[in-house]
Amino acid sequence: MAIQVVIEGASPRRKRSVWHTIISFAKKKPLGAVAGVLLLFLFAVAILADLVAPYDQSRQFYRYTLTPPSQQFLLGTDQVGRDVLSRVMHGSRISLYVGFAAVGIGVTAGTIIGIVSGFFGGKADIIIQRVMDAILVFPFLLKAIVLVAILGPGLNNVVIAIAFSQMPRANRVVRGTVLAAKENQYVEAATAMGATKPRIMFRHILPNIFAPIAIITSVDLGGAIVTEATLSFLGFGVPPPFASWGGMLSIDSRPFLERAPWLALAPGAAISLSVLAFNLLGDALRDVLDPRLRT
């Protein structure tokens, strides 16, 4: 009977602990909390775009081309009569998909390479880091443009190009953290107990370096969104008629910006707010998770 009471009482404590952590984070880092709320709103819009968008993203109202914001079209229409608000809502899907997919692939690959390189050291570390340095020599955007030009325009090719460009940065951050973590006593204890090297790397070291990985992930999400917008602006992104924030700012709409500035304001504001939210959340996570910055 006593065991049943303990089990039933564990769940409310857990719930209270989660809410206490969220409230404590919001009090310590209000800007980070605001950024989190803004990102939750962005996720909701992306998921429910088909339900909340006033019109279909590719529907054309030929009688209402370049219509300024009005009651019927809250953010106006573009040069072919498509509702700007609806395209901004649907474009959030593209930006979030590219951001999370590219960062997930790039940071995961960089983390694995960084752990292996930092843990083994020696010649393997030297060879891996020289390859990463060779990749880092070229500017981030130039690498993405060259890869997309080789692979061809398309959503998944954009993801691969951005992920490849972000991998060396994640590798260097993780490698530096592993070099410090592998000298700790819990690694020596695991080695003395006969743990295999893969188990030490991914069972003992990886959980203890999760904080810098989470921070670099949140910061890189904003960079991935900007890169996707830049590639779409240059014509290397998602092909029409699918909406993307960078595509809405592309060369097709540039001749009409002076006459219809709302064509640039809406997608530009969406890009700026999403990148700002990810950066603020990354800074807040860094302050909370890094022991050296705790007060």
C-alpha positions in Angstrom: 0.0 0.0 0.0 2.9 2.3 0.8 4.5 1.6 -2.5 1.2 2.6 -4.3 1.1 5.9 -2.4 4.7 6.8 -3.4 4.0 6.0 -7.1 0.9 8.0 -7.2 2.5 11.0 -5.6 5.5 11.0 -8.0 3.7 12.4 -11.0 2.4 15.7 -9.4 5.9 16.4 -8.0 7.4 15.9 -11.5 4.8 18.2 -13.0 5.5 20.8 -10.3 9.2 20.5 -10.9 8.8 21.1 -14.7 6.6 24.2 -14.1 8.9 25.4 -11.4 11.8 25.2 -13.9 9.9 27.0 -16.6 8.8 29.8 -14.2 12.3 30.1 -12.8 13.8 30.4 -16.3 11.3 33.1 -17.2 12.1 35.1 -14.0 15.9 34.8 -14.6 15.8 35.4 -18.3 12.7 37.3 -19.4 14.0 38.0 -22.9 14.7 34.3 -23.3 11.1 33.5 -22.2 9.7 36.0 -24.6 11.8 34.5 -27.4 10.5 31.1 -26.4 6.9 32.3 -26.6 7.5 33.9 -30.0 9.0 30.7 -31.3 6.0 28.6 -30.0 3.7 31.0 -31.9 5.8 30.6 -35.0 5.6 26.8 -34.7 1.9 27.0 -34.2 1.5 29.1 -37.4 3.6 26.7 -39.4 1.7 23.6 -38.2 -1.8 25.2 -38.6 -1.0 27.3 -41.8 -3.6 25.4 -43.8 -6.3 26.3 -41.2 -5.3 29.8 -40.2 -4.1 31.3 -43.5 -6.9 33.3 -45.2 -6.2 31.9 -48.6 -4.2 29.2 -50.4 -0.5 30.2 -50.9 -0.7 30.0 -54.7 -4.2 31.4 -55.3 -4.1 34.4 -57.6 -6.6 37.3 -57.5 -6.0 38.8 -60.9 -8.1 41.8 -60.2 -6.1 42.7 -57.0 -2.5 42.7 -58.1 -0.2 44.9 -55.9 -3.2 45.8 -53.6 -2.1 47.6 -50.5 -3.0 46.2 -47.0 -6.8 46.3 -46.6 -9.5 44.5 -44.7 -9.7 41.8 -47.4 -5.9 41.4 -47.7 -4.3 42.3 -44.3 -0.8 42.5 -45.7 -1.7 43.3 -49.3 -1.1 41.2 -52.4 2.0 40.6 -54.7 2.6 41.3 -58.3 0.4 38.3 -59.4 -2.4 38.8 -56.9 -1.4 36.3 -54.2 -2.1 37.1 -50.6 1.1 38.1 -48.8 -0.1 37.1 -45.3 -1.0 33.6 -46.5 2.4 33.2 -48.2 4.2 34.4 -45.1 2.3 31.8 -43.0 3.0 29.0 -45.4 6.6 30.2 -45.8 7.2 29.6 -42.1 7.0 25.9 -42.8 9.9 26.1 -45.3 12.1 28.2 -43.0 11.5 26.0 -39.9 12.0 22.8 -41.9 15.2 23.9 -43.4 16.4 25.3 -40.1 15.8 22.3 -38.0 16.7 19.7 -40.6 20.0 21.4 -41.6 21.0 22.1 -38.0 20.0 18.7 -36.9 22.1 17.0 -39.6 25.0 19.5 -39.3 25.3 19.6 -35.5 24.8 15.8 -35.2 27.6 15.1 -37.7 29.8 17.7 -36.2 29.2 16.3 -32.7 30.1 12.8 -33.7 33.2 13.9 -35.5 34.2 16.2 -32.7 33.8 13.5 -30.0 35.8 11.0 -32.0 38.5 13.5 -32.8 38.8 14.9 -29.3 38.7 11.5 -27.6 41.2 9.6 -29.6 43.6 12.5 -30.4 46.9 11.8 -32.1 47.1 11.4 -35.9 43.3 10.9 -36.2 42.7 14.2 -34.5 45.2 16.0 -36.7 43.8 14.6 -40.0 40.2 15.4 -39.0 40.9 18.9 -37.9 42.9 19.7 -41.0 40.0 18.6 -43.1 37.6 20.8 -41.0 40.1 23.7 -41.4 40.1 23.3 -45.1 36.3 23.5 -45.1 36.3 26.5 -42.8 38.6 28.4 -45.2 35.7 29.2 -47.5 33.0 31.6 -46.4 29.8 30.0 -45.1 27.5 31.4 -47.8 29.9 30.6 -50.6 30.1 26.9 -49.6 26.3 26.7 -49.5 25.9 28.4 -53.0 28.5 26.1 -54.6 26.9 22.9 -53.1 23.4 24.0 -54.2 24.8 24.8 -57.7 26.3 21.3 -57.9 23.3 19.5 -56.4 20.7 21.7 -58.1 17.9 23.8 -56.7 15.5 22.1 -54.3 14.5 22.0 -50.7 16.5 18.9 -49.6 19.6 20.1 -51.5 19.4 23.4 -49.6 19.2 21.4 -46.3 22.3 19.4 -47.3 24.3 22.5 -48.3 23.5 24.3 -45.1 24.2 21.2 -42.9 27.6 20.7 -44.6 28.5 24.3 -44.1 27.6 24.2 -40.3 29.3 20.9 -39.6 32.9 22.2 -39.0 31.8 24.8 -36.5 29.9 22.3 -34.4 32.9 19.9 -34.7 35.3 22.5 -33.3 33.1 23.4 -30.3 32.5 19.8 -29.4 36.1 18.8 -29.8 37.3 21.5 -27.5 34.7 20.5 -24.9 35.7 16.8 -25.2 39.4 17.6 -24.7 38.5 19.0 -21.3 35.8 16.4 -20.4 37.9 13.3 -21.0 40.4 14.4 -18.3 37.7 14.2 -15.6 37.6 11.4 -13.0 34.4 9.8 -14.2 36.1 9.0 -17.5 39.0 7.4 -15.6 36.6 5.4 -13.4 34.7 4.2 -16.5 38.0 3.1 -18.1 39.1 1.3 -14.9 35.8 -0.6 -14.9 36.4 -1.9 -18.4 34.0 0.3 -20.3 34.5 0.3 -24.1 35.6 3.5 -25.8 32.3 4.0 -27.7 30.4 3.6 -24.3 32.7 6.1 -22.7 32.3 8.6 -25.5 28.5 8.4 -25.9 27.4 7.2 -22.5 29.6 9.2 -20.2 31.1 12.2 -22.1 28.2 13.1 -24.4 25.6 13.8 -21.7 28.1 16.0 -19.9 28.8 18.2 -22.9 25.1 18.6 -23.8 25.0 22.3 -22.7 27.3 23.7 -25.4 25.6 21.5 -28.0 22.2 22.9 -27.1 23.5 26.4 -27.2 25.2 26.1 -30.6 22.1 24.4 -32.0 19.8 27.2 -30.9 22.1 29.9 -32.3 22.7 28.0 -35.6 19.0 27.7 -36.2 18.8 31.5 -36.8 21.8 31.3 -39.2 20.2 28.5 -41.1 17.0 30.5 -41.6 19.0 33.5 -42.9 21.0 31.3 -45.2 17.9 29.6 -46.7 16.4 33.1 -47.2 19.6 34.2 -48.9 19.7 31.2 -51.2 16.0 31.6 -52.1 16.7 35.3 -52.8 19.5 34.4 -55.2 17.3 31.8 -56.9 18.9 28.7 -55.4 16.2 27.9 -52.9 12.7 26.4 -53.0 11.3 26.7 -56.6 7.9 28.4 -57.0 5.0 28.3 -56.5 5.9 27.2 -53.0 6.2 30.1 -50.6 9.4 30.9 -48.7 10.4 34.1 -47.0 13.6 34.4 -49.0 11.7 33.6 -52.2 9.2 36.4 -51.5 12.2 38.8 -51.5 13.7 37.4 -54.7 14.5 39.1 -57.9 10.9 38.6 -59.2 9.5 41.1 -56.7 12.4 43.5 -56.6 11.1 45.8 -59.5 7.8 46.3 -57.5 9.3 47.1 -54.1 9.3 50.9 -54.6 5.7 50.8 -55.6 4.6 48.1 -53.1 7.0 48.1 -50.1 4.7 45.7 -48.2 6.1 42.9 -50.4 9.4 43.2 -48.5 8.2 44.3 -45.1 6.2 41.2 -44.2 8.8 38.5 -45.1 11.6 40.7 -43.9 10.0 41.1 -40.5 9.3 37.4 -40.2 13.0 36.6 -40.9 14.2 39.2 -38.4 11.9 38.2 -35.6 12.6 34.4 -36.0 16.4 34.9 -36.1 16.2 37.4 -33.1 14.1 34.9 -31.1 16.6 32.0 -31.8 19.5 34.2 -30.8 17.9 35.4 -27.6 16.9 31.9 -26.6 20.5 30.7 -27.4 22.0 33.5 -25.2 19.6 32.7 -22.4 20.4 28.9 -22.5 24.1 29.7 -22.5 23.7 31.9 -19.4 21.6 29.2 -17.6 23.5 26.1 -18.7 27.1 27.4 -18.5 28.3 27.0 -14.8 30.8 29.8 -15.3 28.1 32.3 -16.0 25.7 31.4 -13.1 25.4 33.8 -10.3 
